[in-house]
Amino acid sequence: MPQLTLPPRSGGEGGRAKRAGVGGAEICTGGGGGAGPPPPPPGGGGGPPPDPSPRRVVAVCGDGGLGQYLAEVTTAVKEGFPLTHVVLDNGELAKISREQLGAIRPVWETNLVNPDFAEYARLCGGAGWSVREPDELRPALEAALAHADGPSLVEIHSSSKDV
Ligand SMILES: Cc1ncc(C[n+]2csc(CCOP(=O)(O)OP(=O)(O)O)c2C)c(N)n1
């Protein structure tokens, strides 16, 4: 698997915006916390004409963030976008929970009821993998990044306490 290199944290809300290269792929997260803009199209959108052999785009998302834009998975299938969602599914708008606790308030209404995101991706016509154990992560990421036919998604069941 290609080596992942994360740049220094910079910009965005609380310095959480990240862009990184993984081999020929591009990784980015939203700058406004976990719930940012919809996933970018291959090549970043706008600007120069589409690359005839577009690079795979990797979008690392929270479950709340992706949940706002779930229909974009069907758009990616329709357009054959080489897009991989890596979804950190912690069942919570955890950054908001942290903000509530930071304001010395009880956590209120930040829990989420999620679909099975991997199954959702497959129902949309893409490919999906679900990760619950650490040793499942690498094979799932390798398969998702190698998926040549449109979008793929890796759902990682994770803890909301680490946000
Ligand atoms: C479009 C939009 N709506 C609301 C917000 C405010 N916001 C920032 S983080 C966040 C919760 C993100 O939750 P999730 O995607 O599950 O990520 P987690 O914090 O659990 O890692 C929200 C609602 C935002 N940044 N953008």
The ligand as an SDF file (V2000), in Angstrom:
LIG
                    3D

 26 27  0  0  0  0  0  0  0  0999 V2000
  -22.4800   22.1230    6.1990 C   0  0  0  0  0  0  0  0  0  0  0  0
  -22.0810   22.1580    7.6420 C   0  0  0  0  0  0  0  0  0  0  0  0
  -23.0370   22.0630    8.5920 N   0  0  0  0  0  0  0  0  0  0  0  0
  -22.7000   22.0950    9.8900 C   0  0  0  0  0  0  0  0  0  0  0  0
  -21.3840   22.2320   10.2470 C   0  0  0  0  0  0  0  0  0  0  0  0
  -20.9940   22.3060   11.7110 C   0  0  0  0  0  0  0  0  0  0  0  0
  -20.2850   21.1230   12.1120 N   0  0  0  0  0  0  0  0  0  0  0  0
  -18.9400   21.1150   12.2920 C   0  0  0  0  0  0  0  0  0  0  0  0
  -18.3670   19.6450   12.7840 S   0  0  0  0  0  0  0  0  0  0  0  0
  -19.9420   18.9980   12.7910 C   0  0  0  0  0  0  0  0  0  0  0  0
  -20.1810   17.5740   13.2160 C   0  0  0  0  0  0  0  0  0  0  0  0
  -19.4410   16.6260   12.3530 C   0  0  0  0  0  0  0  0  0  0  0  0
  -19.7940   15.3040   12.7350 O   0  0  0  0  0  0  0  0  0  0  0  0
  -19.1690   14.0870   12.0090 P   0  0  0  0  0  0  0  0  0  0  0  0
  -19.1060   14.3320   10.5450 O   0  0  0  0  0  0  0  0  0  0  0  0
  -19.8960   12.8740   12.4580 O   0  0  0  0  0  0  0  0  0  0  0  0
  -17.6510   14.0780   12.5140 O   0  0  0  0  0  0  0  0  0  0  0  0
  -17.0390   13.8790   13.9730 P   0  0  0  0  0  0  0  0  0  0  0  0
  -17.0450   15.2150   14.6360 O   0  0  0  0  0  0  0  0  0  0  0  0
  -17.8750   12.8560   14.7060 O   0  0  0  0  0  0  0  0  0  0  0  0
  -15.6380   13.3910   13.6760 O   0  0  0  0  0  0  0  0  0  0  0  0
  -20.8920   19.9310   12.3980 C   0  0  0  0  0  0  0  0  0  0  0  0
  -22.3460   19.6840   12.3170 C   0  0  0  0  0  0  0  0  0  0  0  0
  -20.4100   22.3250    9.2140 C   0  0  0  0  0  0  0  0  0  0  0  0
  -19.0980   22.4260    9.4800 N   0  0  0  0  0  0  0  0  0  0  0  0
  -20.7840   22.2900    7.9320 N   0  0  0  0  0  0  0  0  0  0  0  0
  1  2  1  0
  2  3  1  0
  2 26  2  0
  3  4  2  0
  4  5  1  0
  5  6  1  0
  5 24  2  0
  6  7  1  0
  7  8  2  0
  7 22  1  0
  8  9  1  0
  9 10  1  0
 10 11  1  0
 10 22  2  0
 11 12  1  0
 12 13  1  0
 13 14  1  0
 14 15  2  0
 14 16  1  0
 14 17  1  0
 17 18  1  0
 18 19  2  0
 18 20  1  0
 18 21  1  0
 22 23  1  0
 24 25  1  0
 24 26  1  0
M  CHG  1   7   1
M  END
$$$$
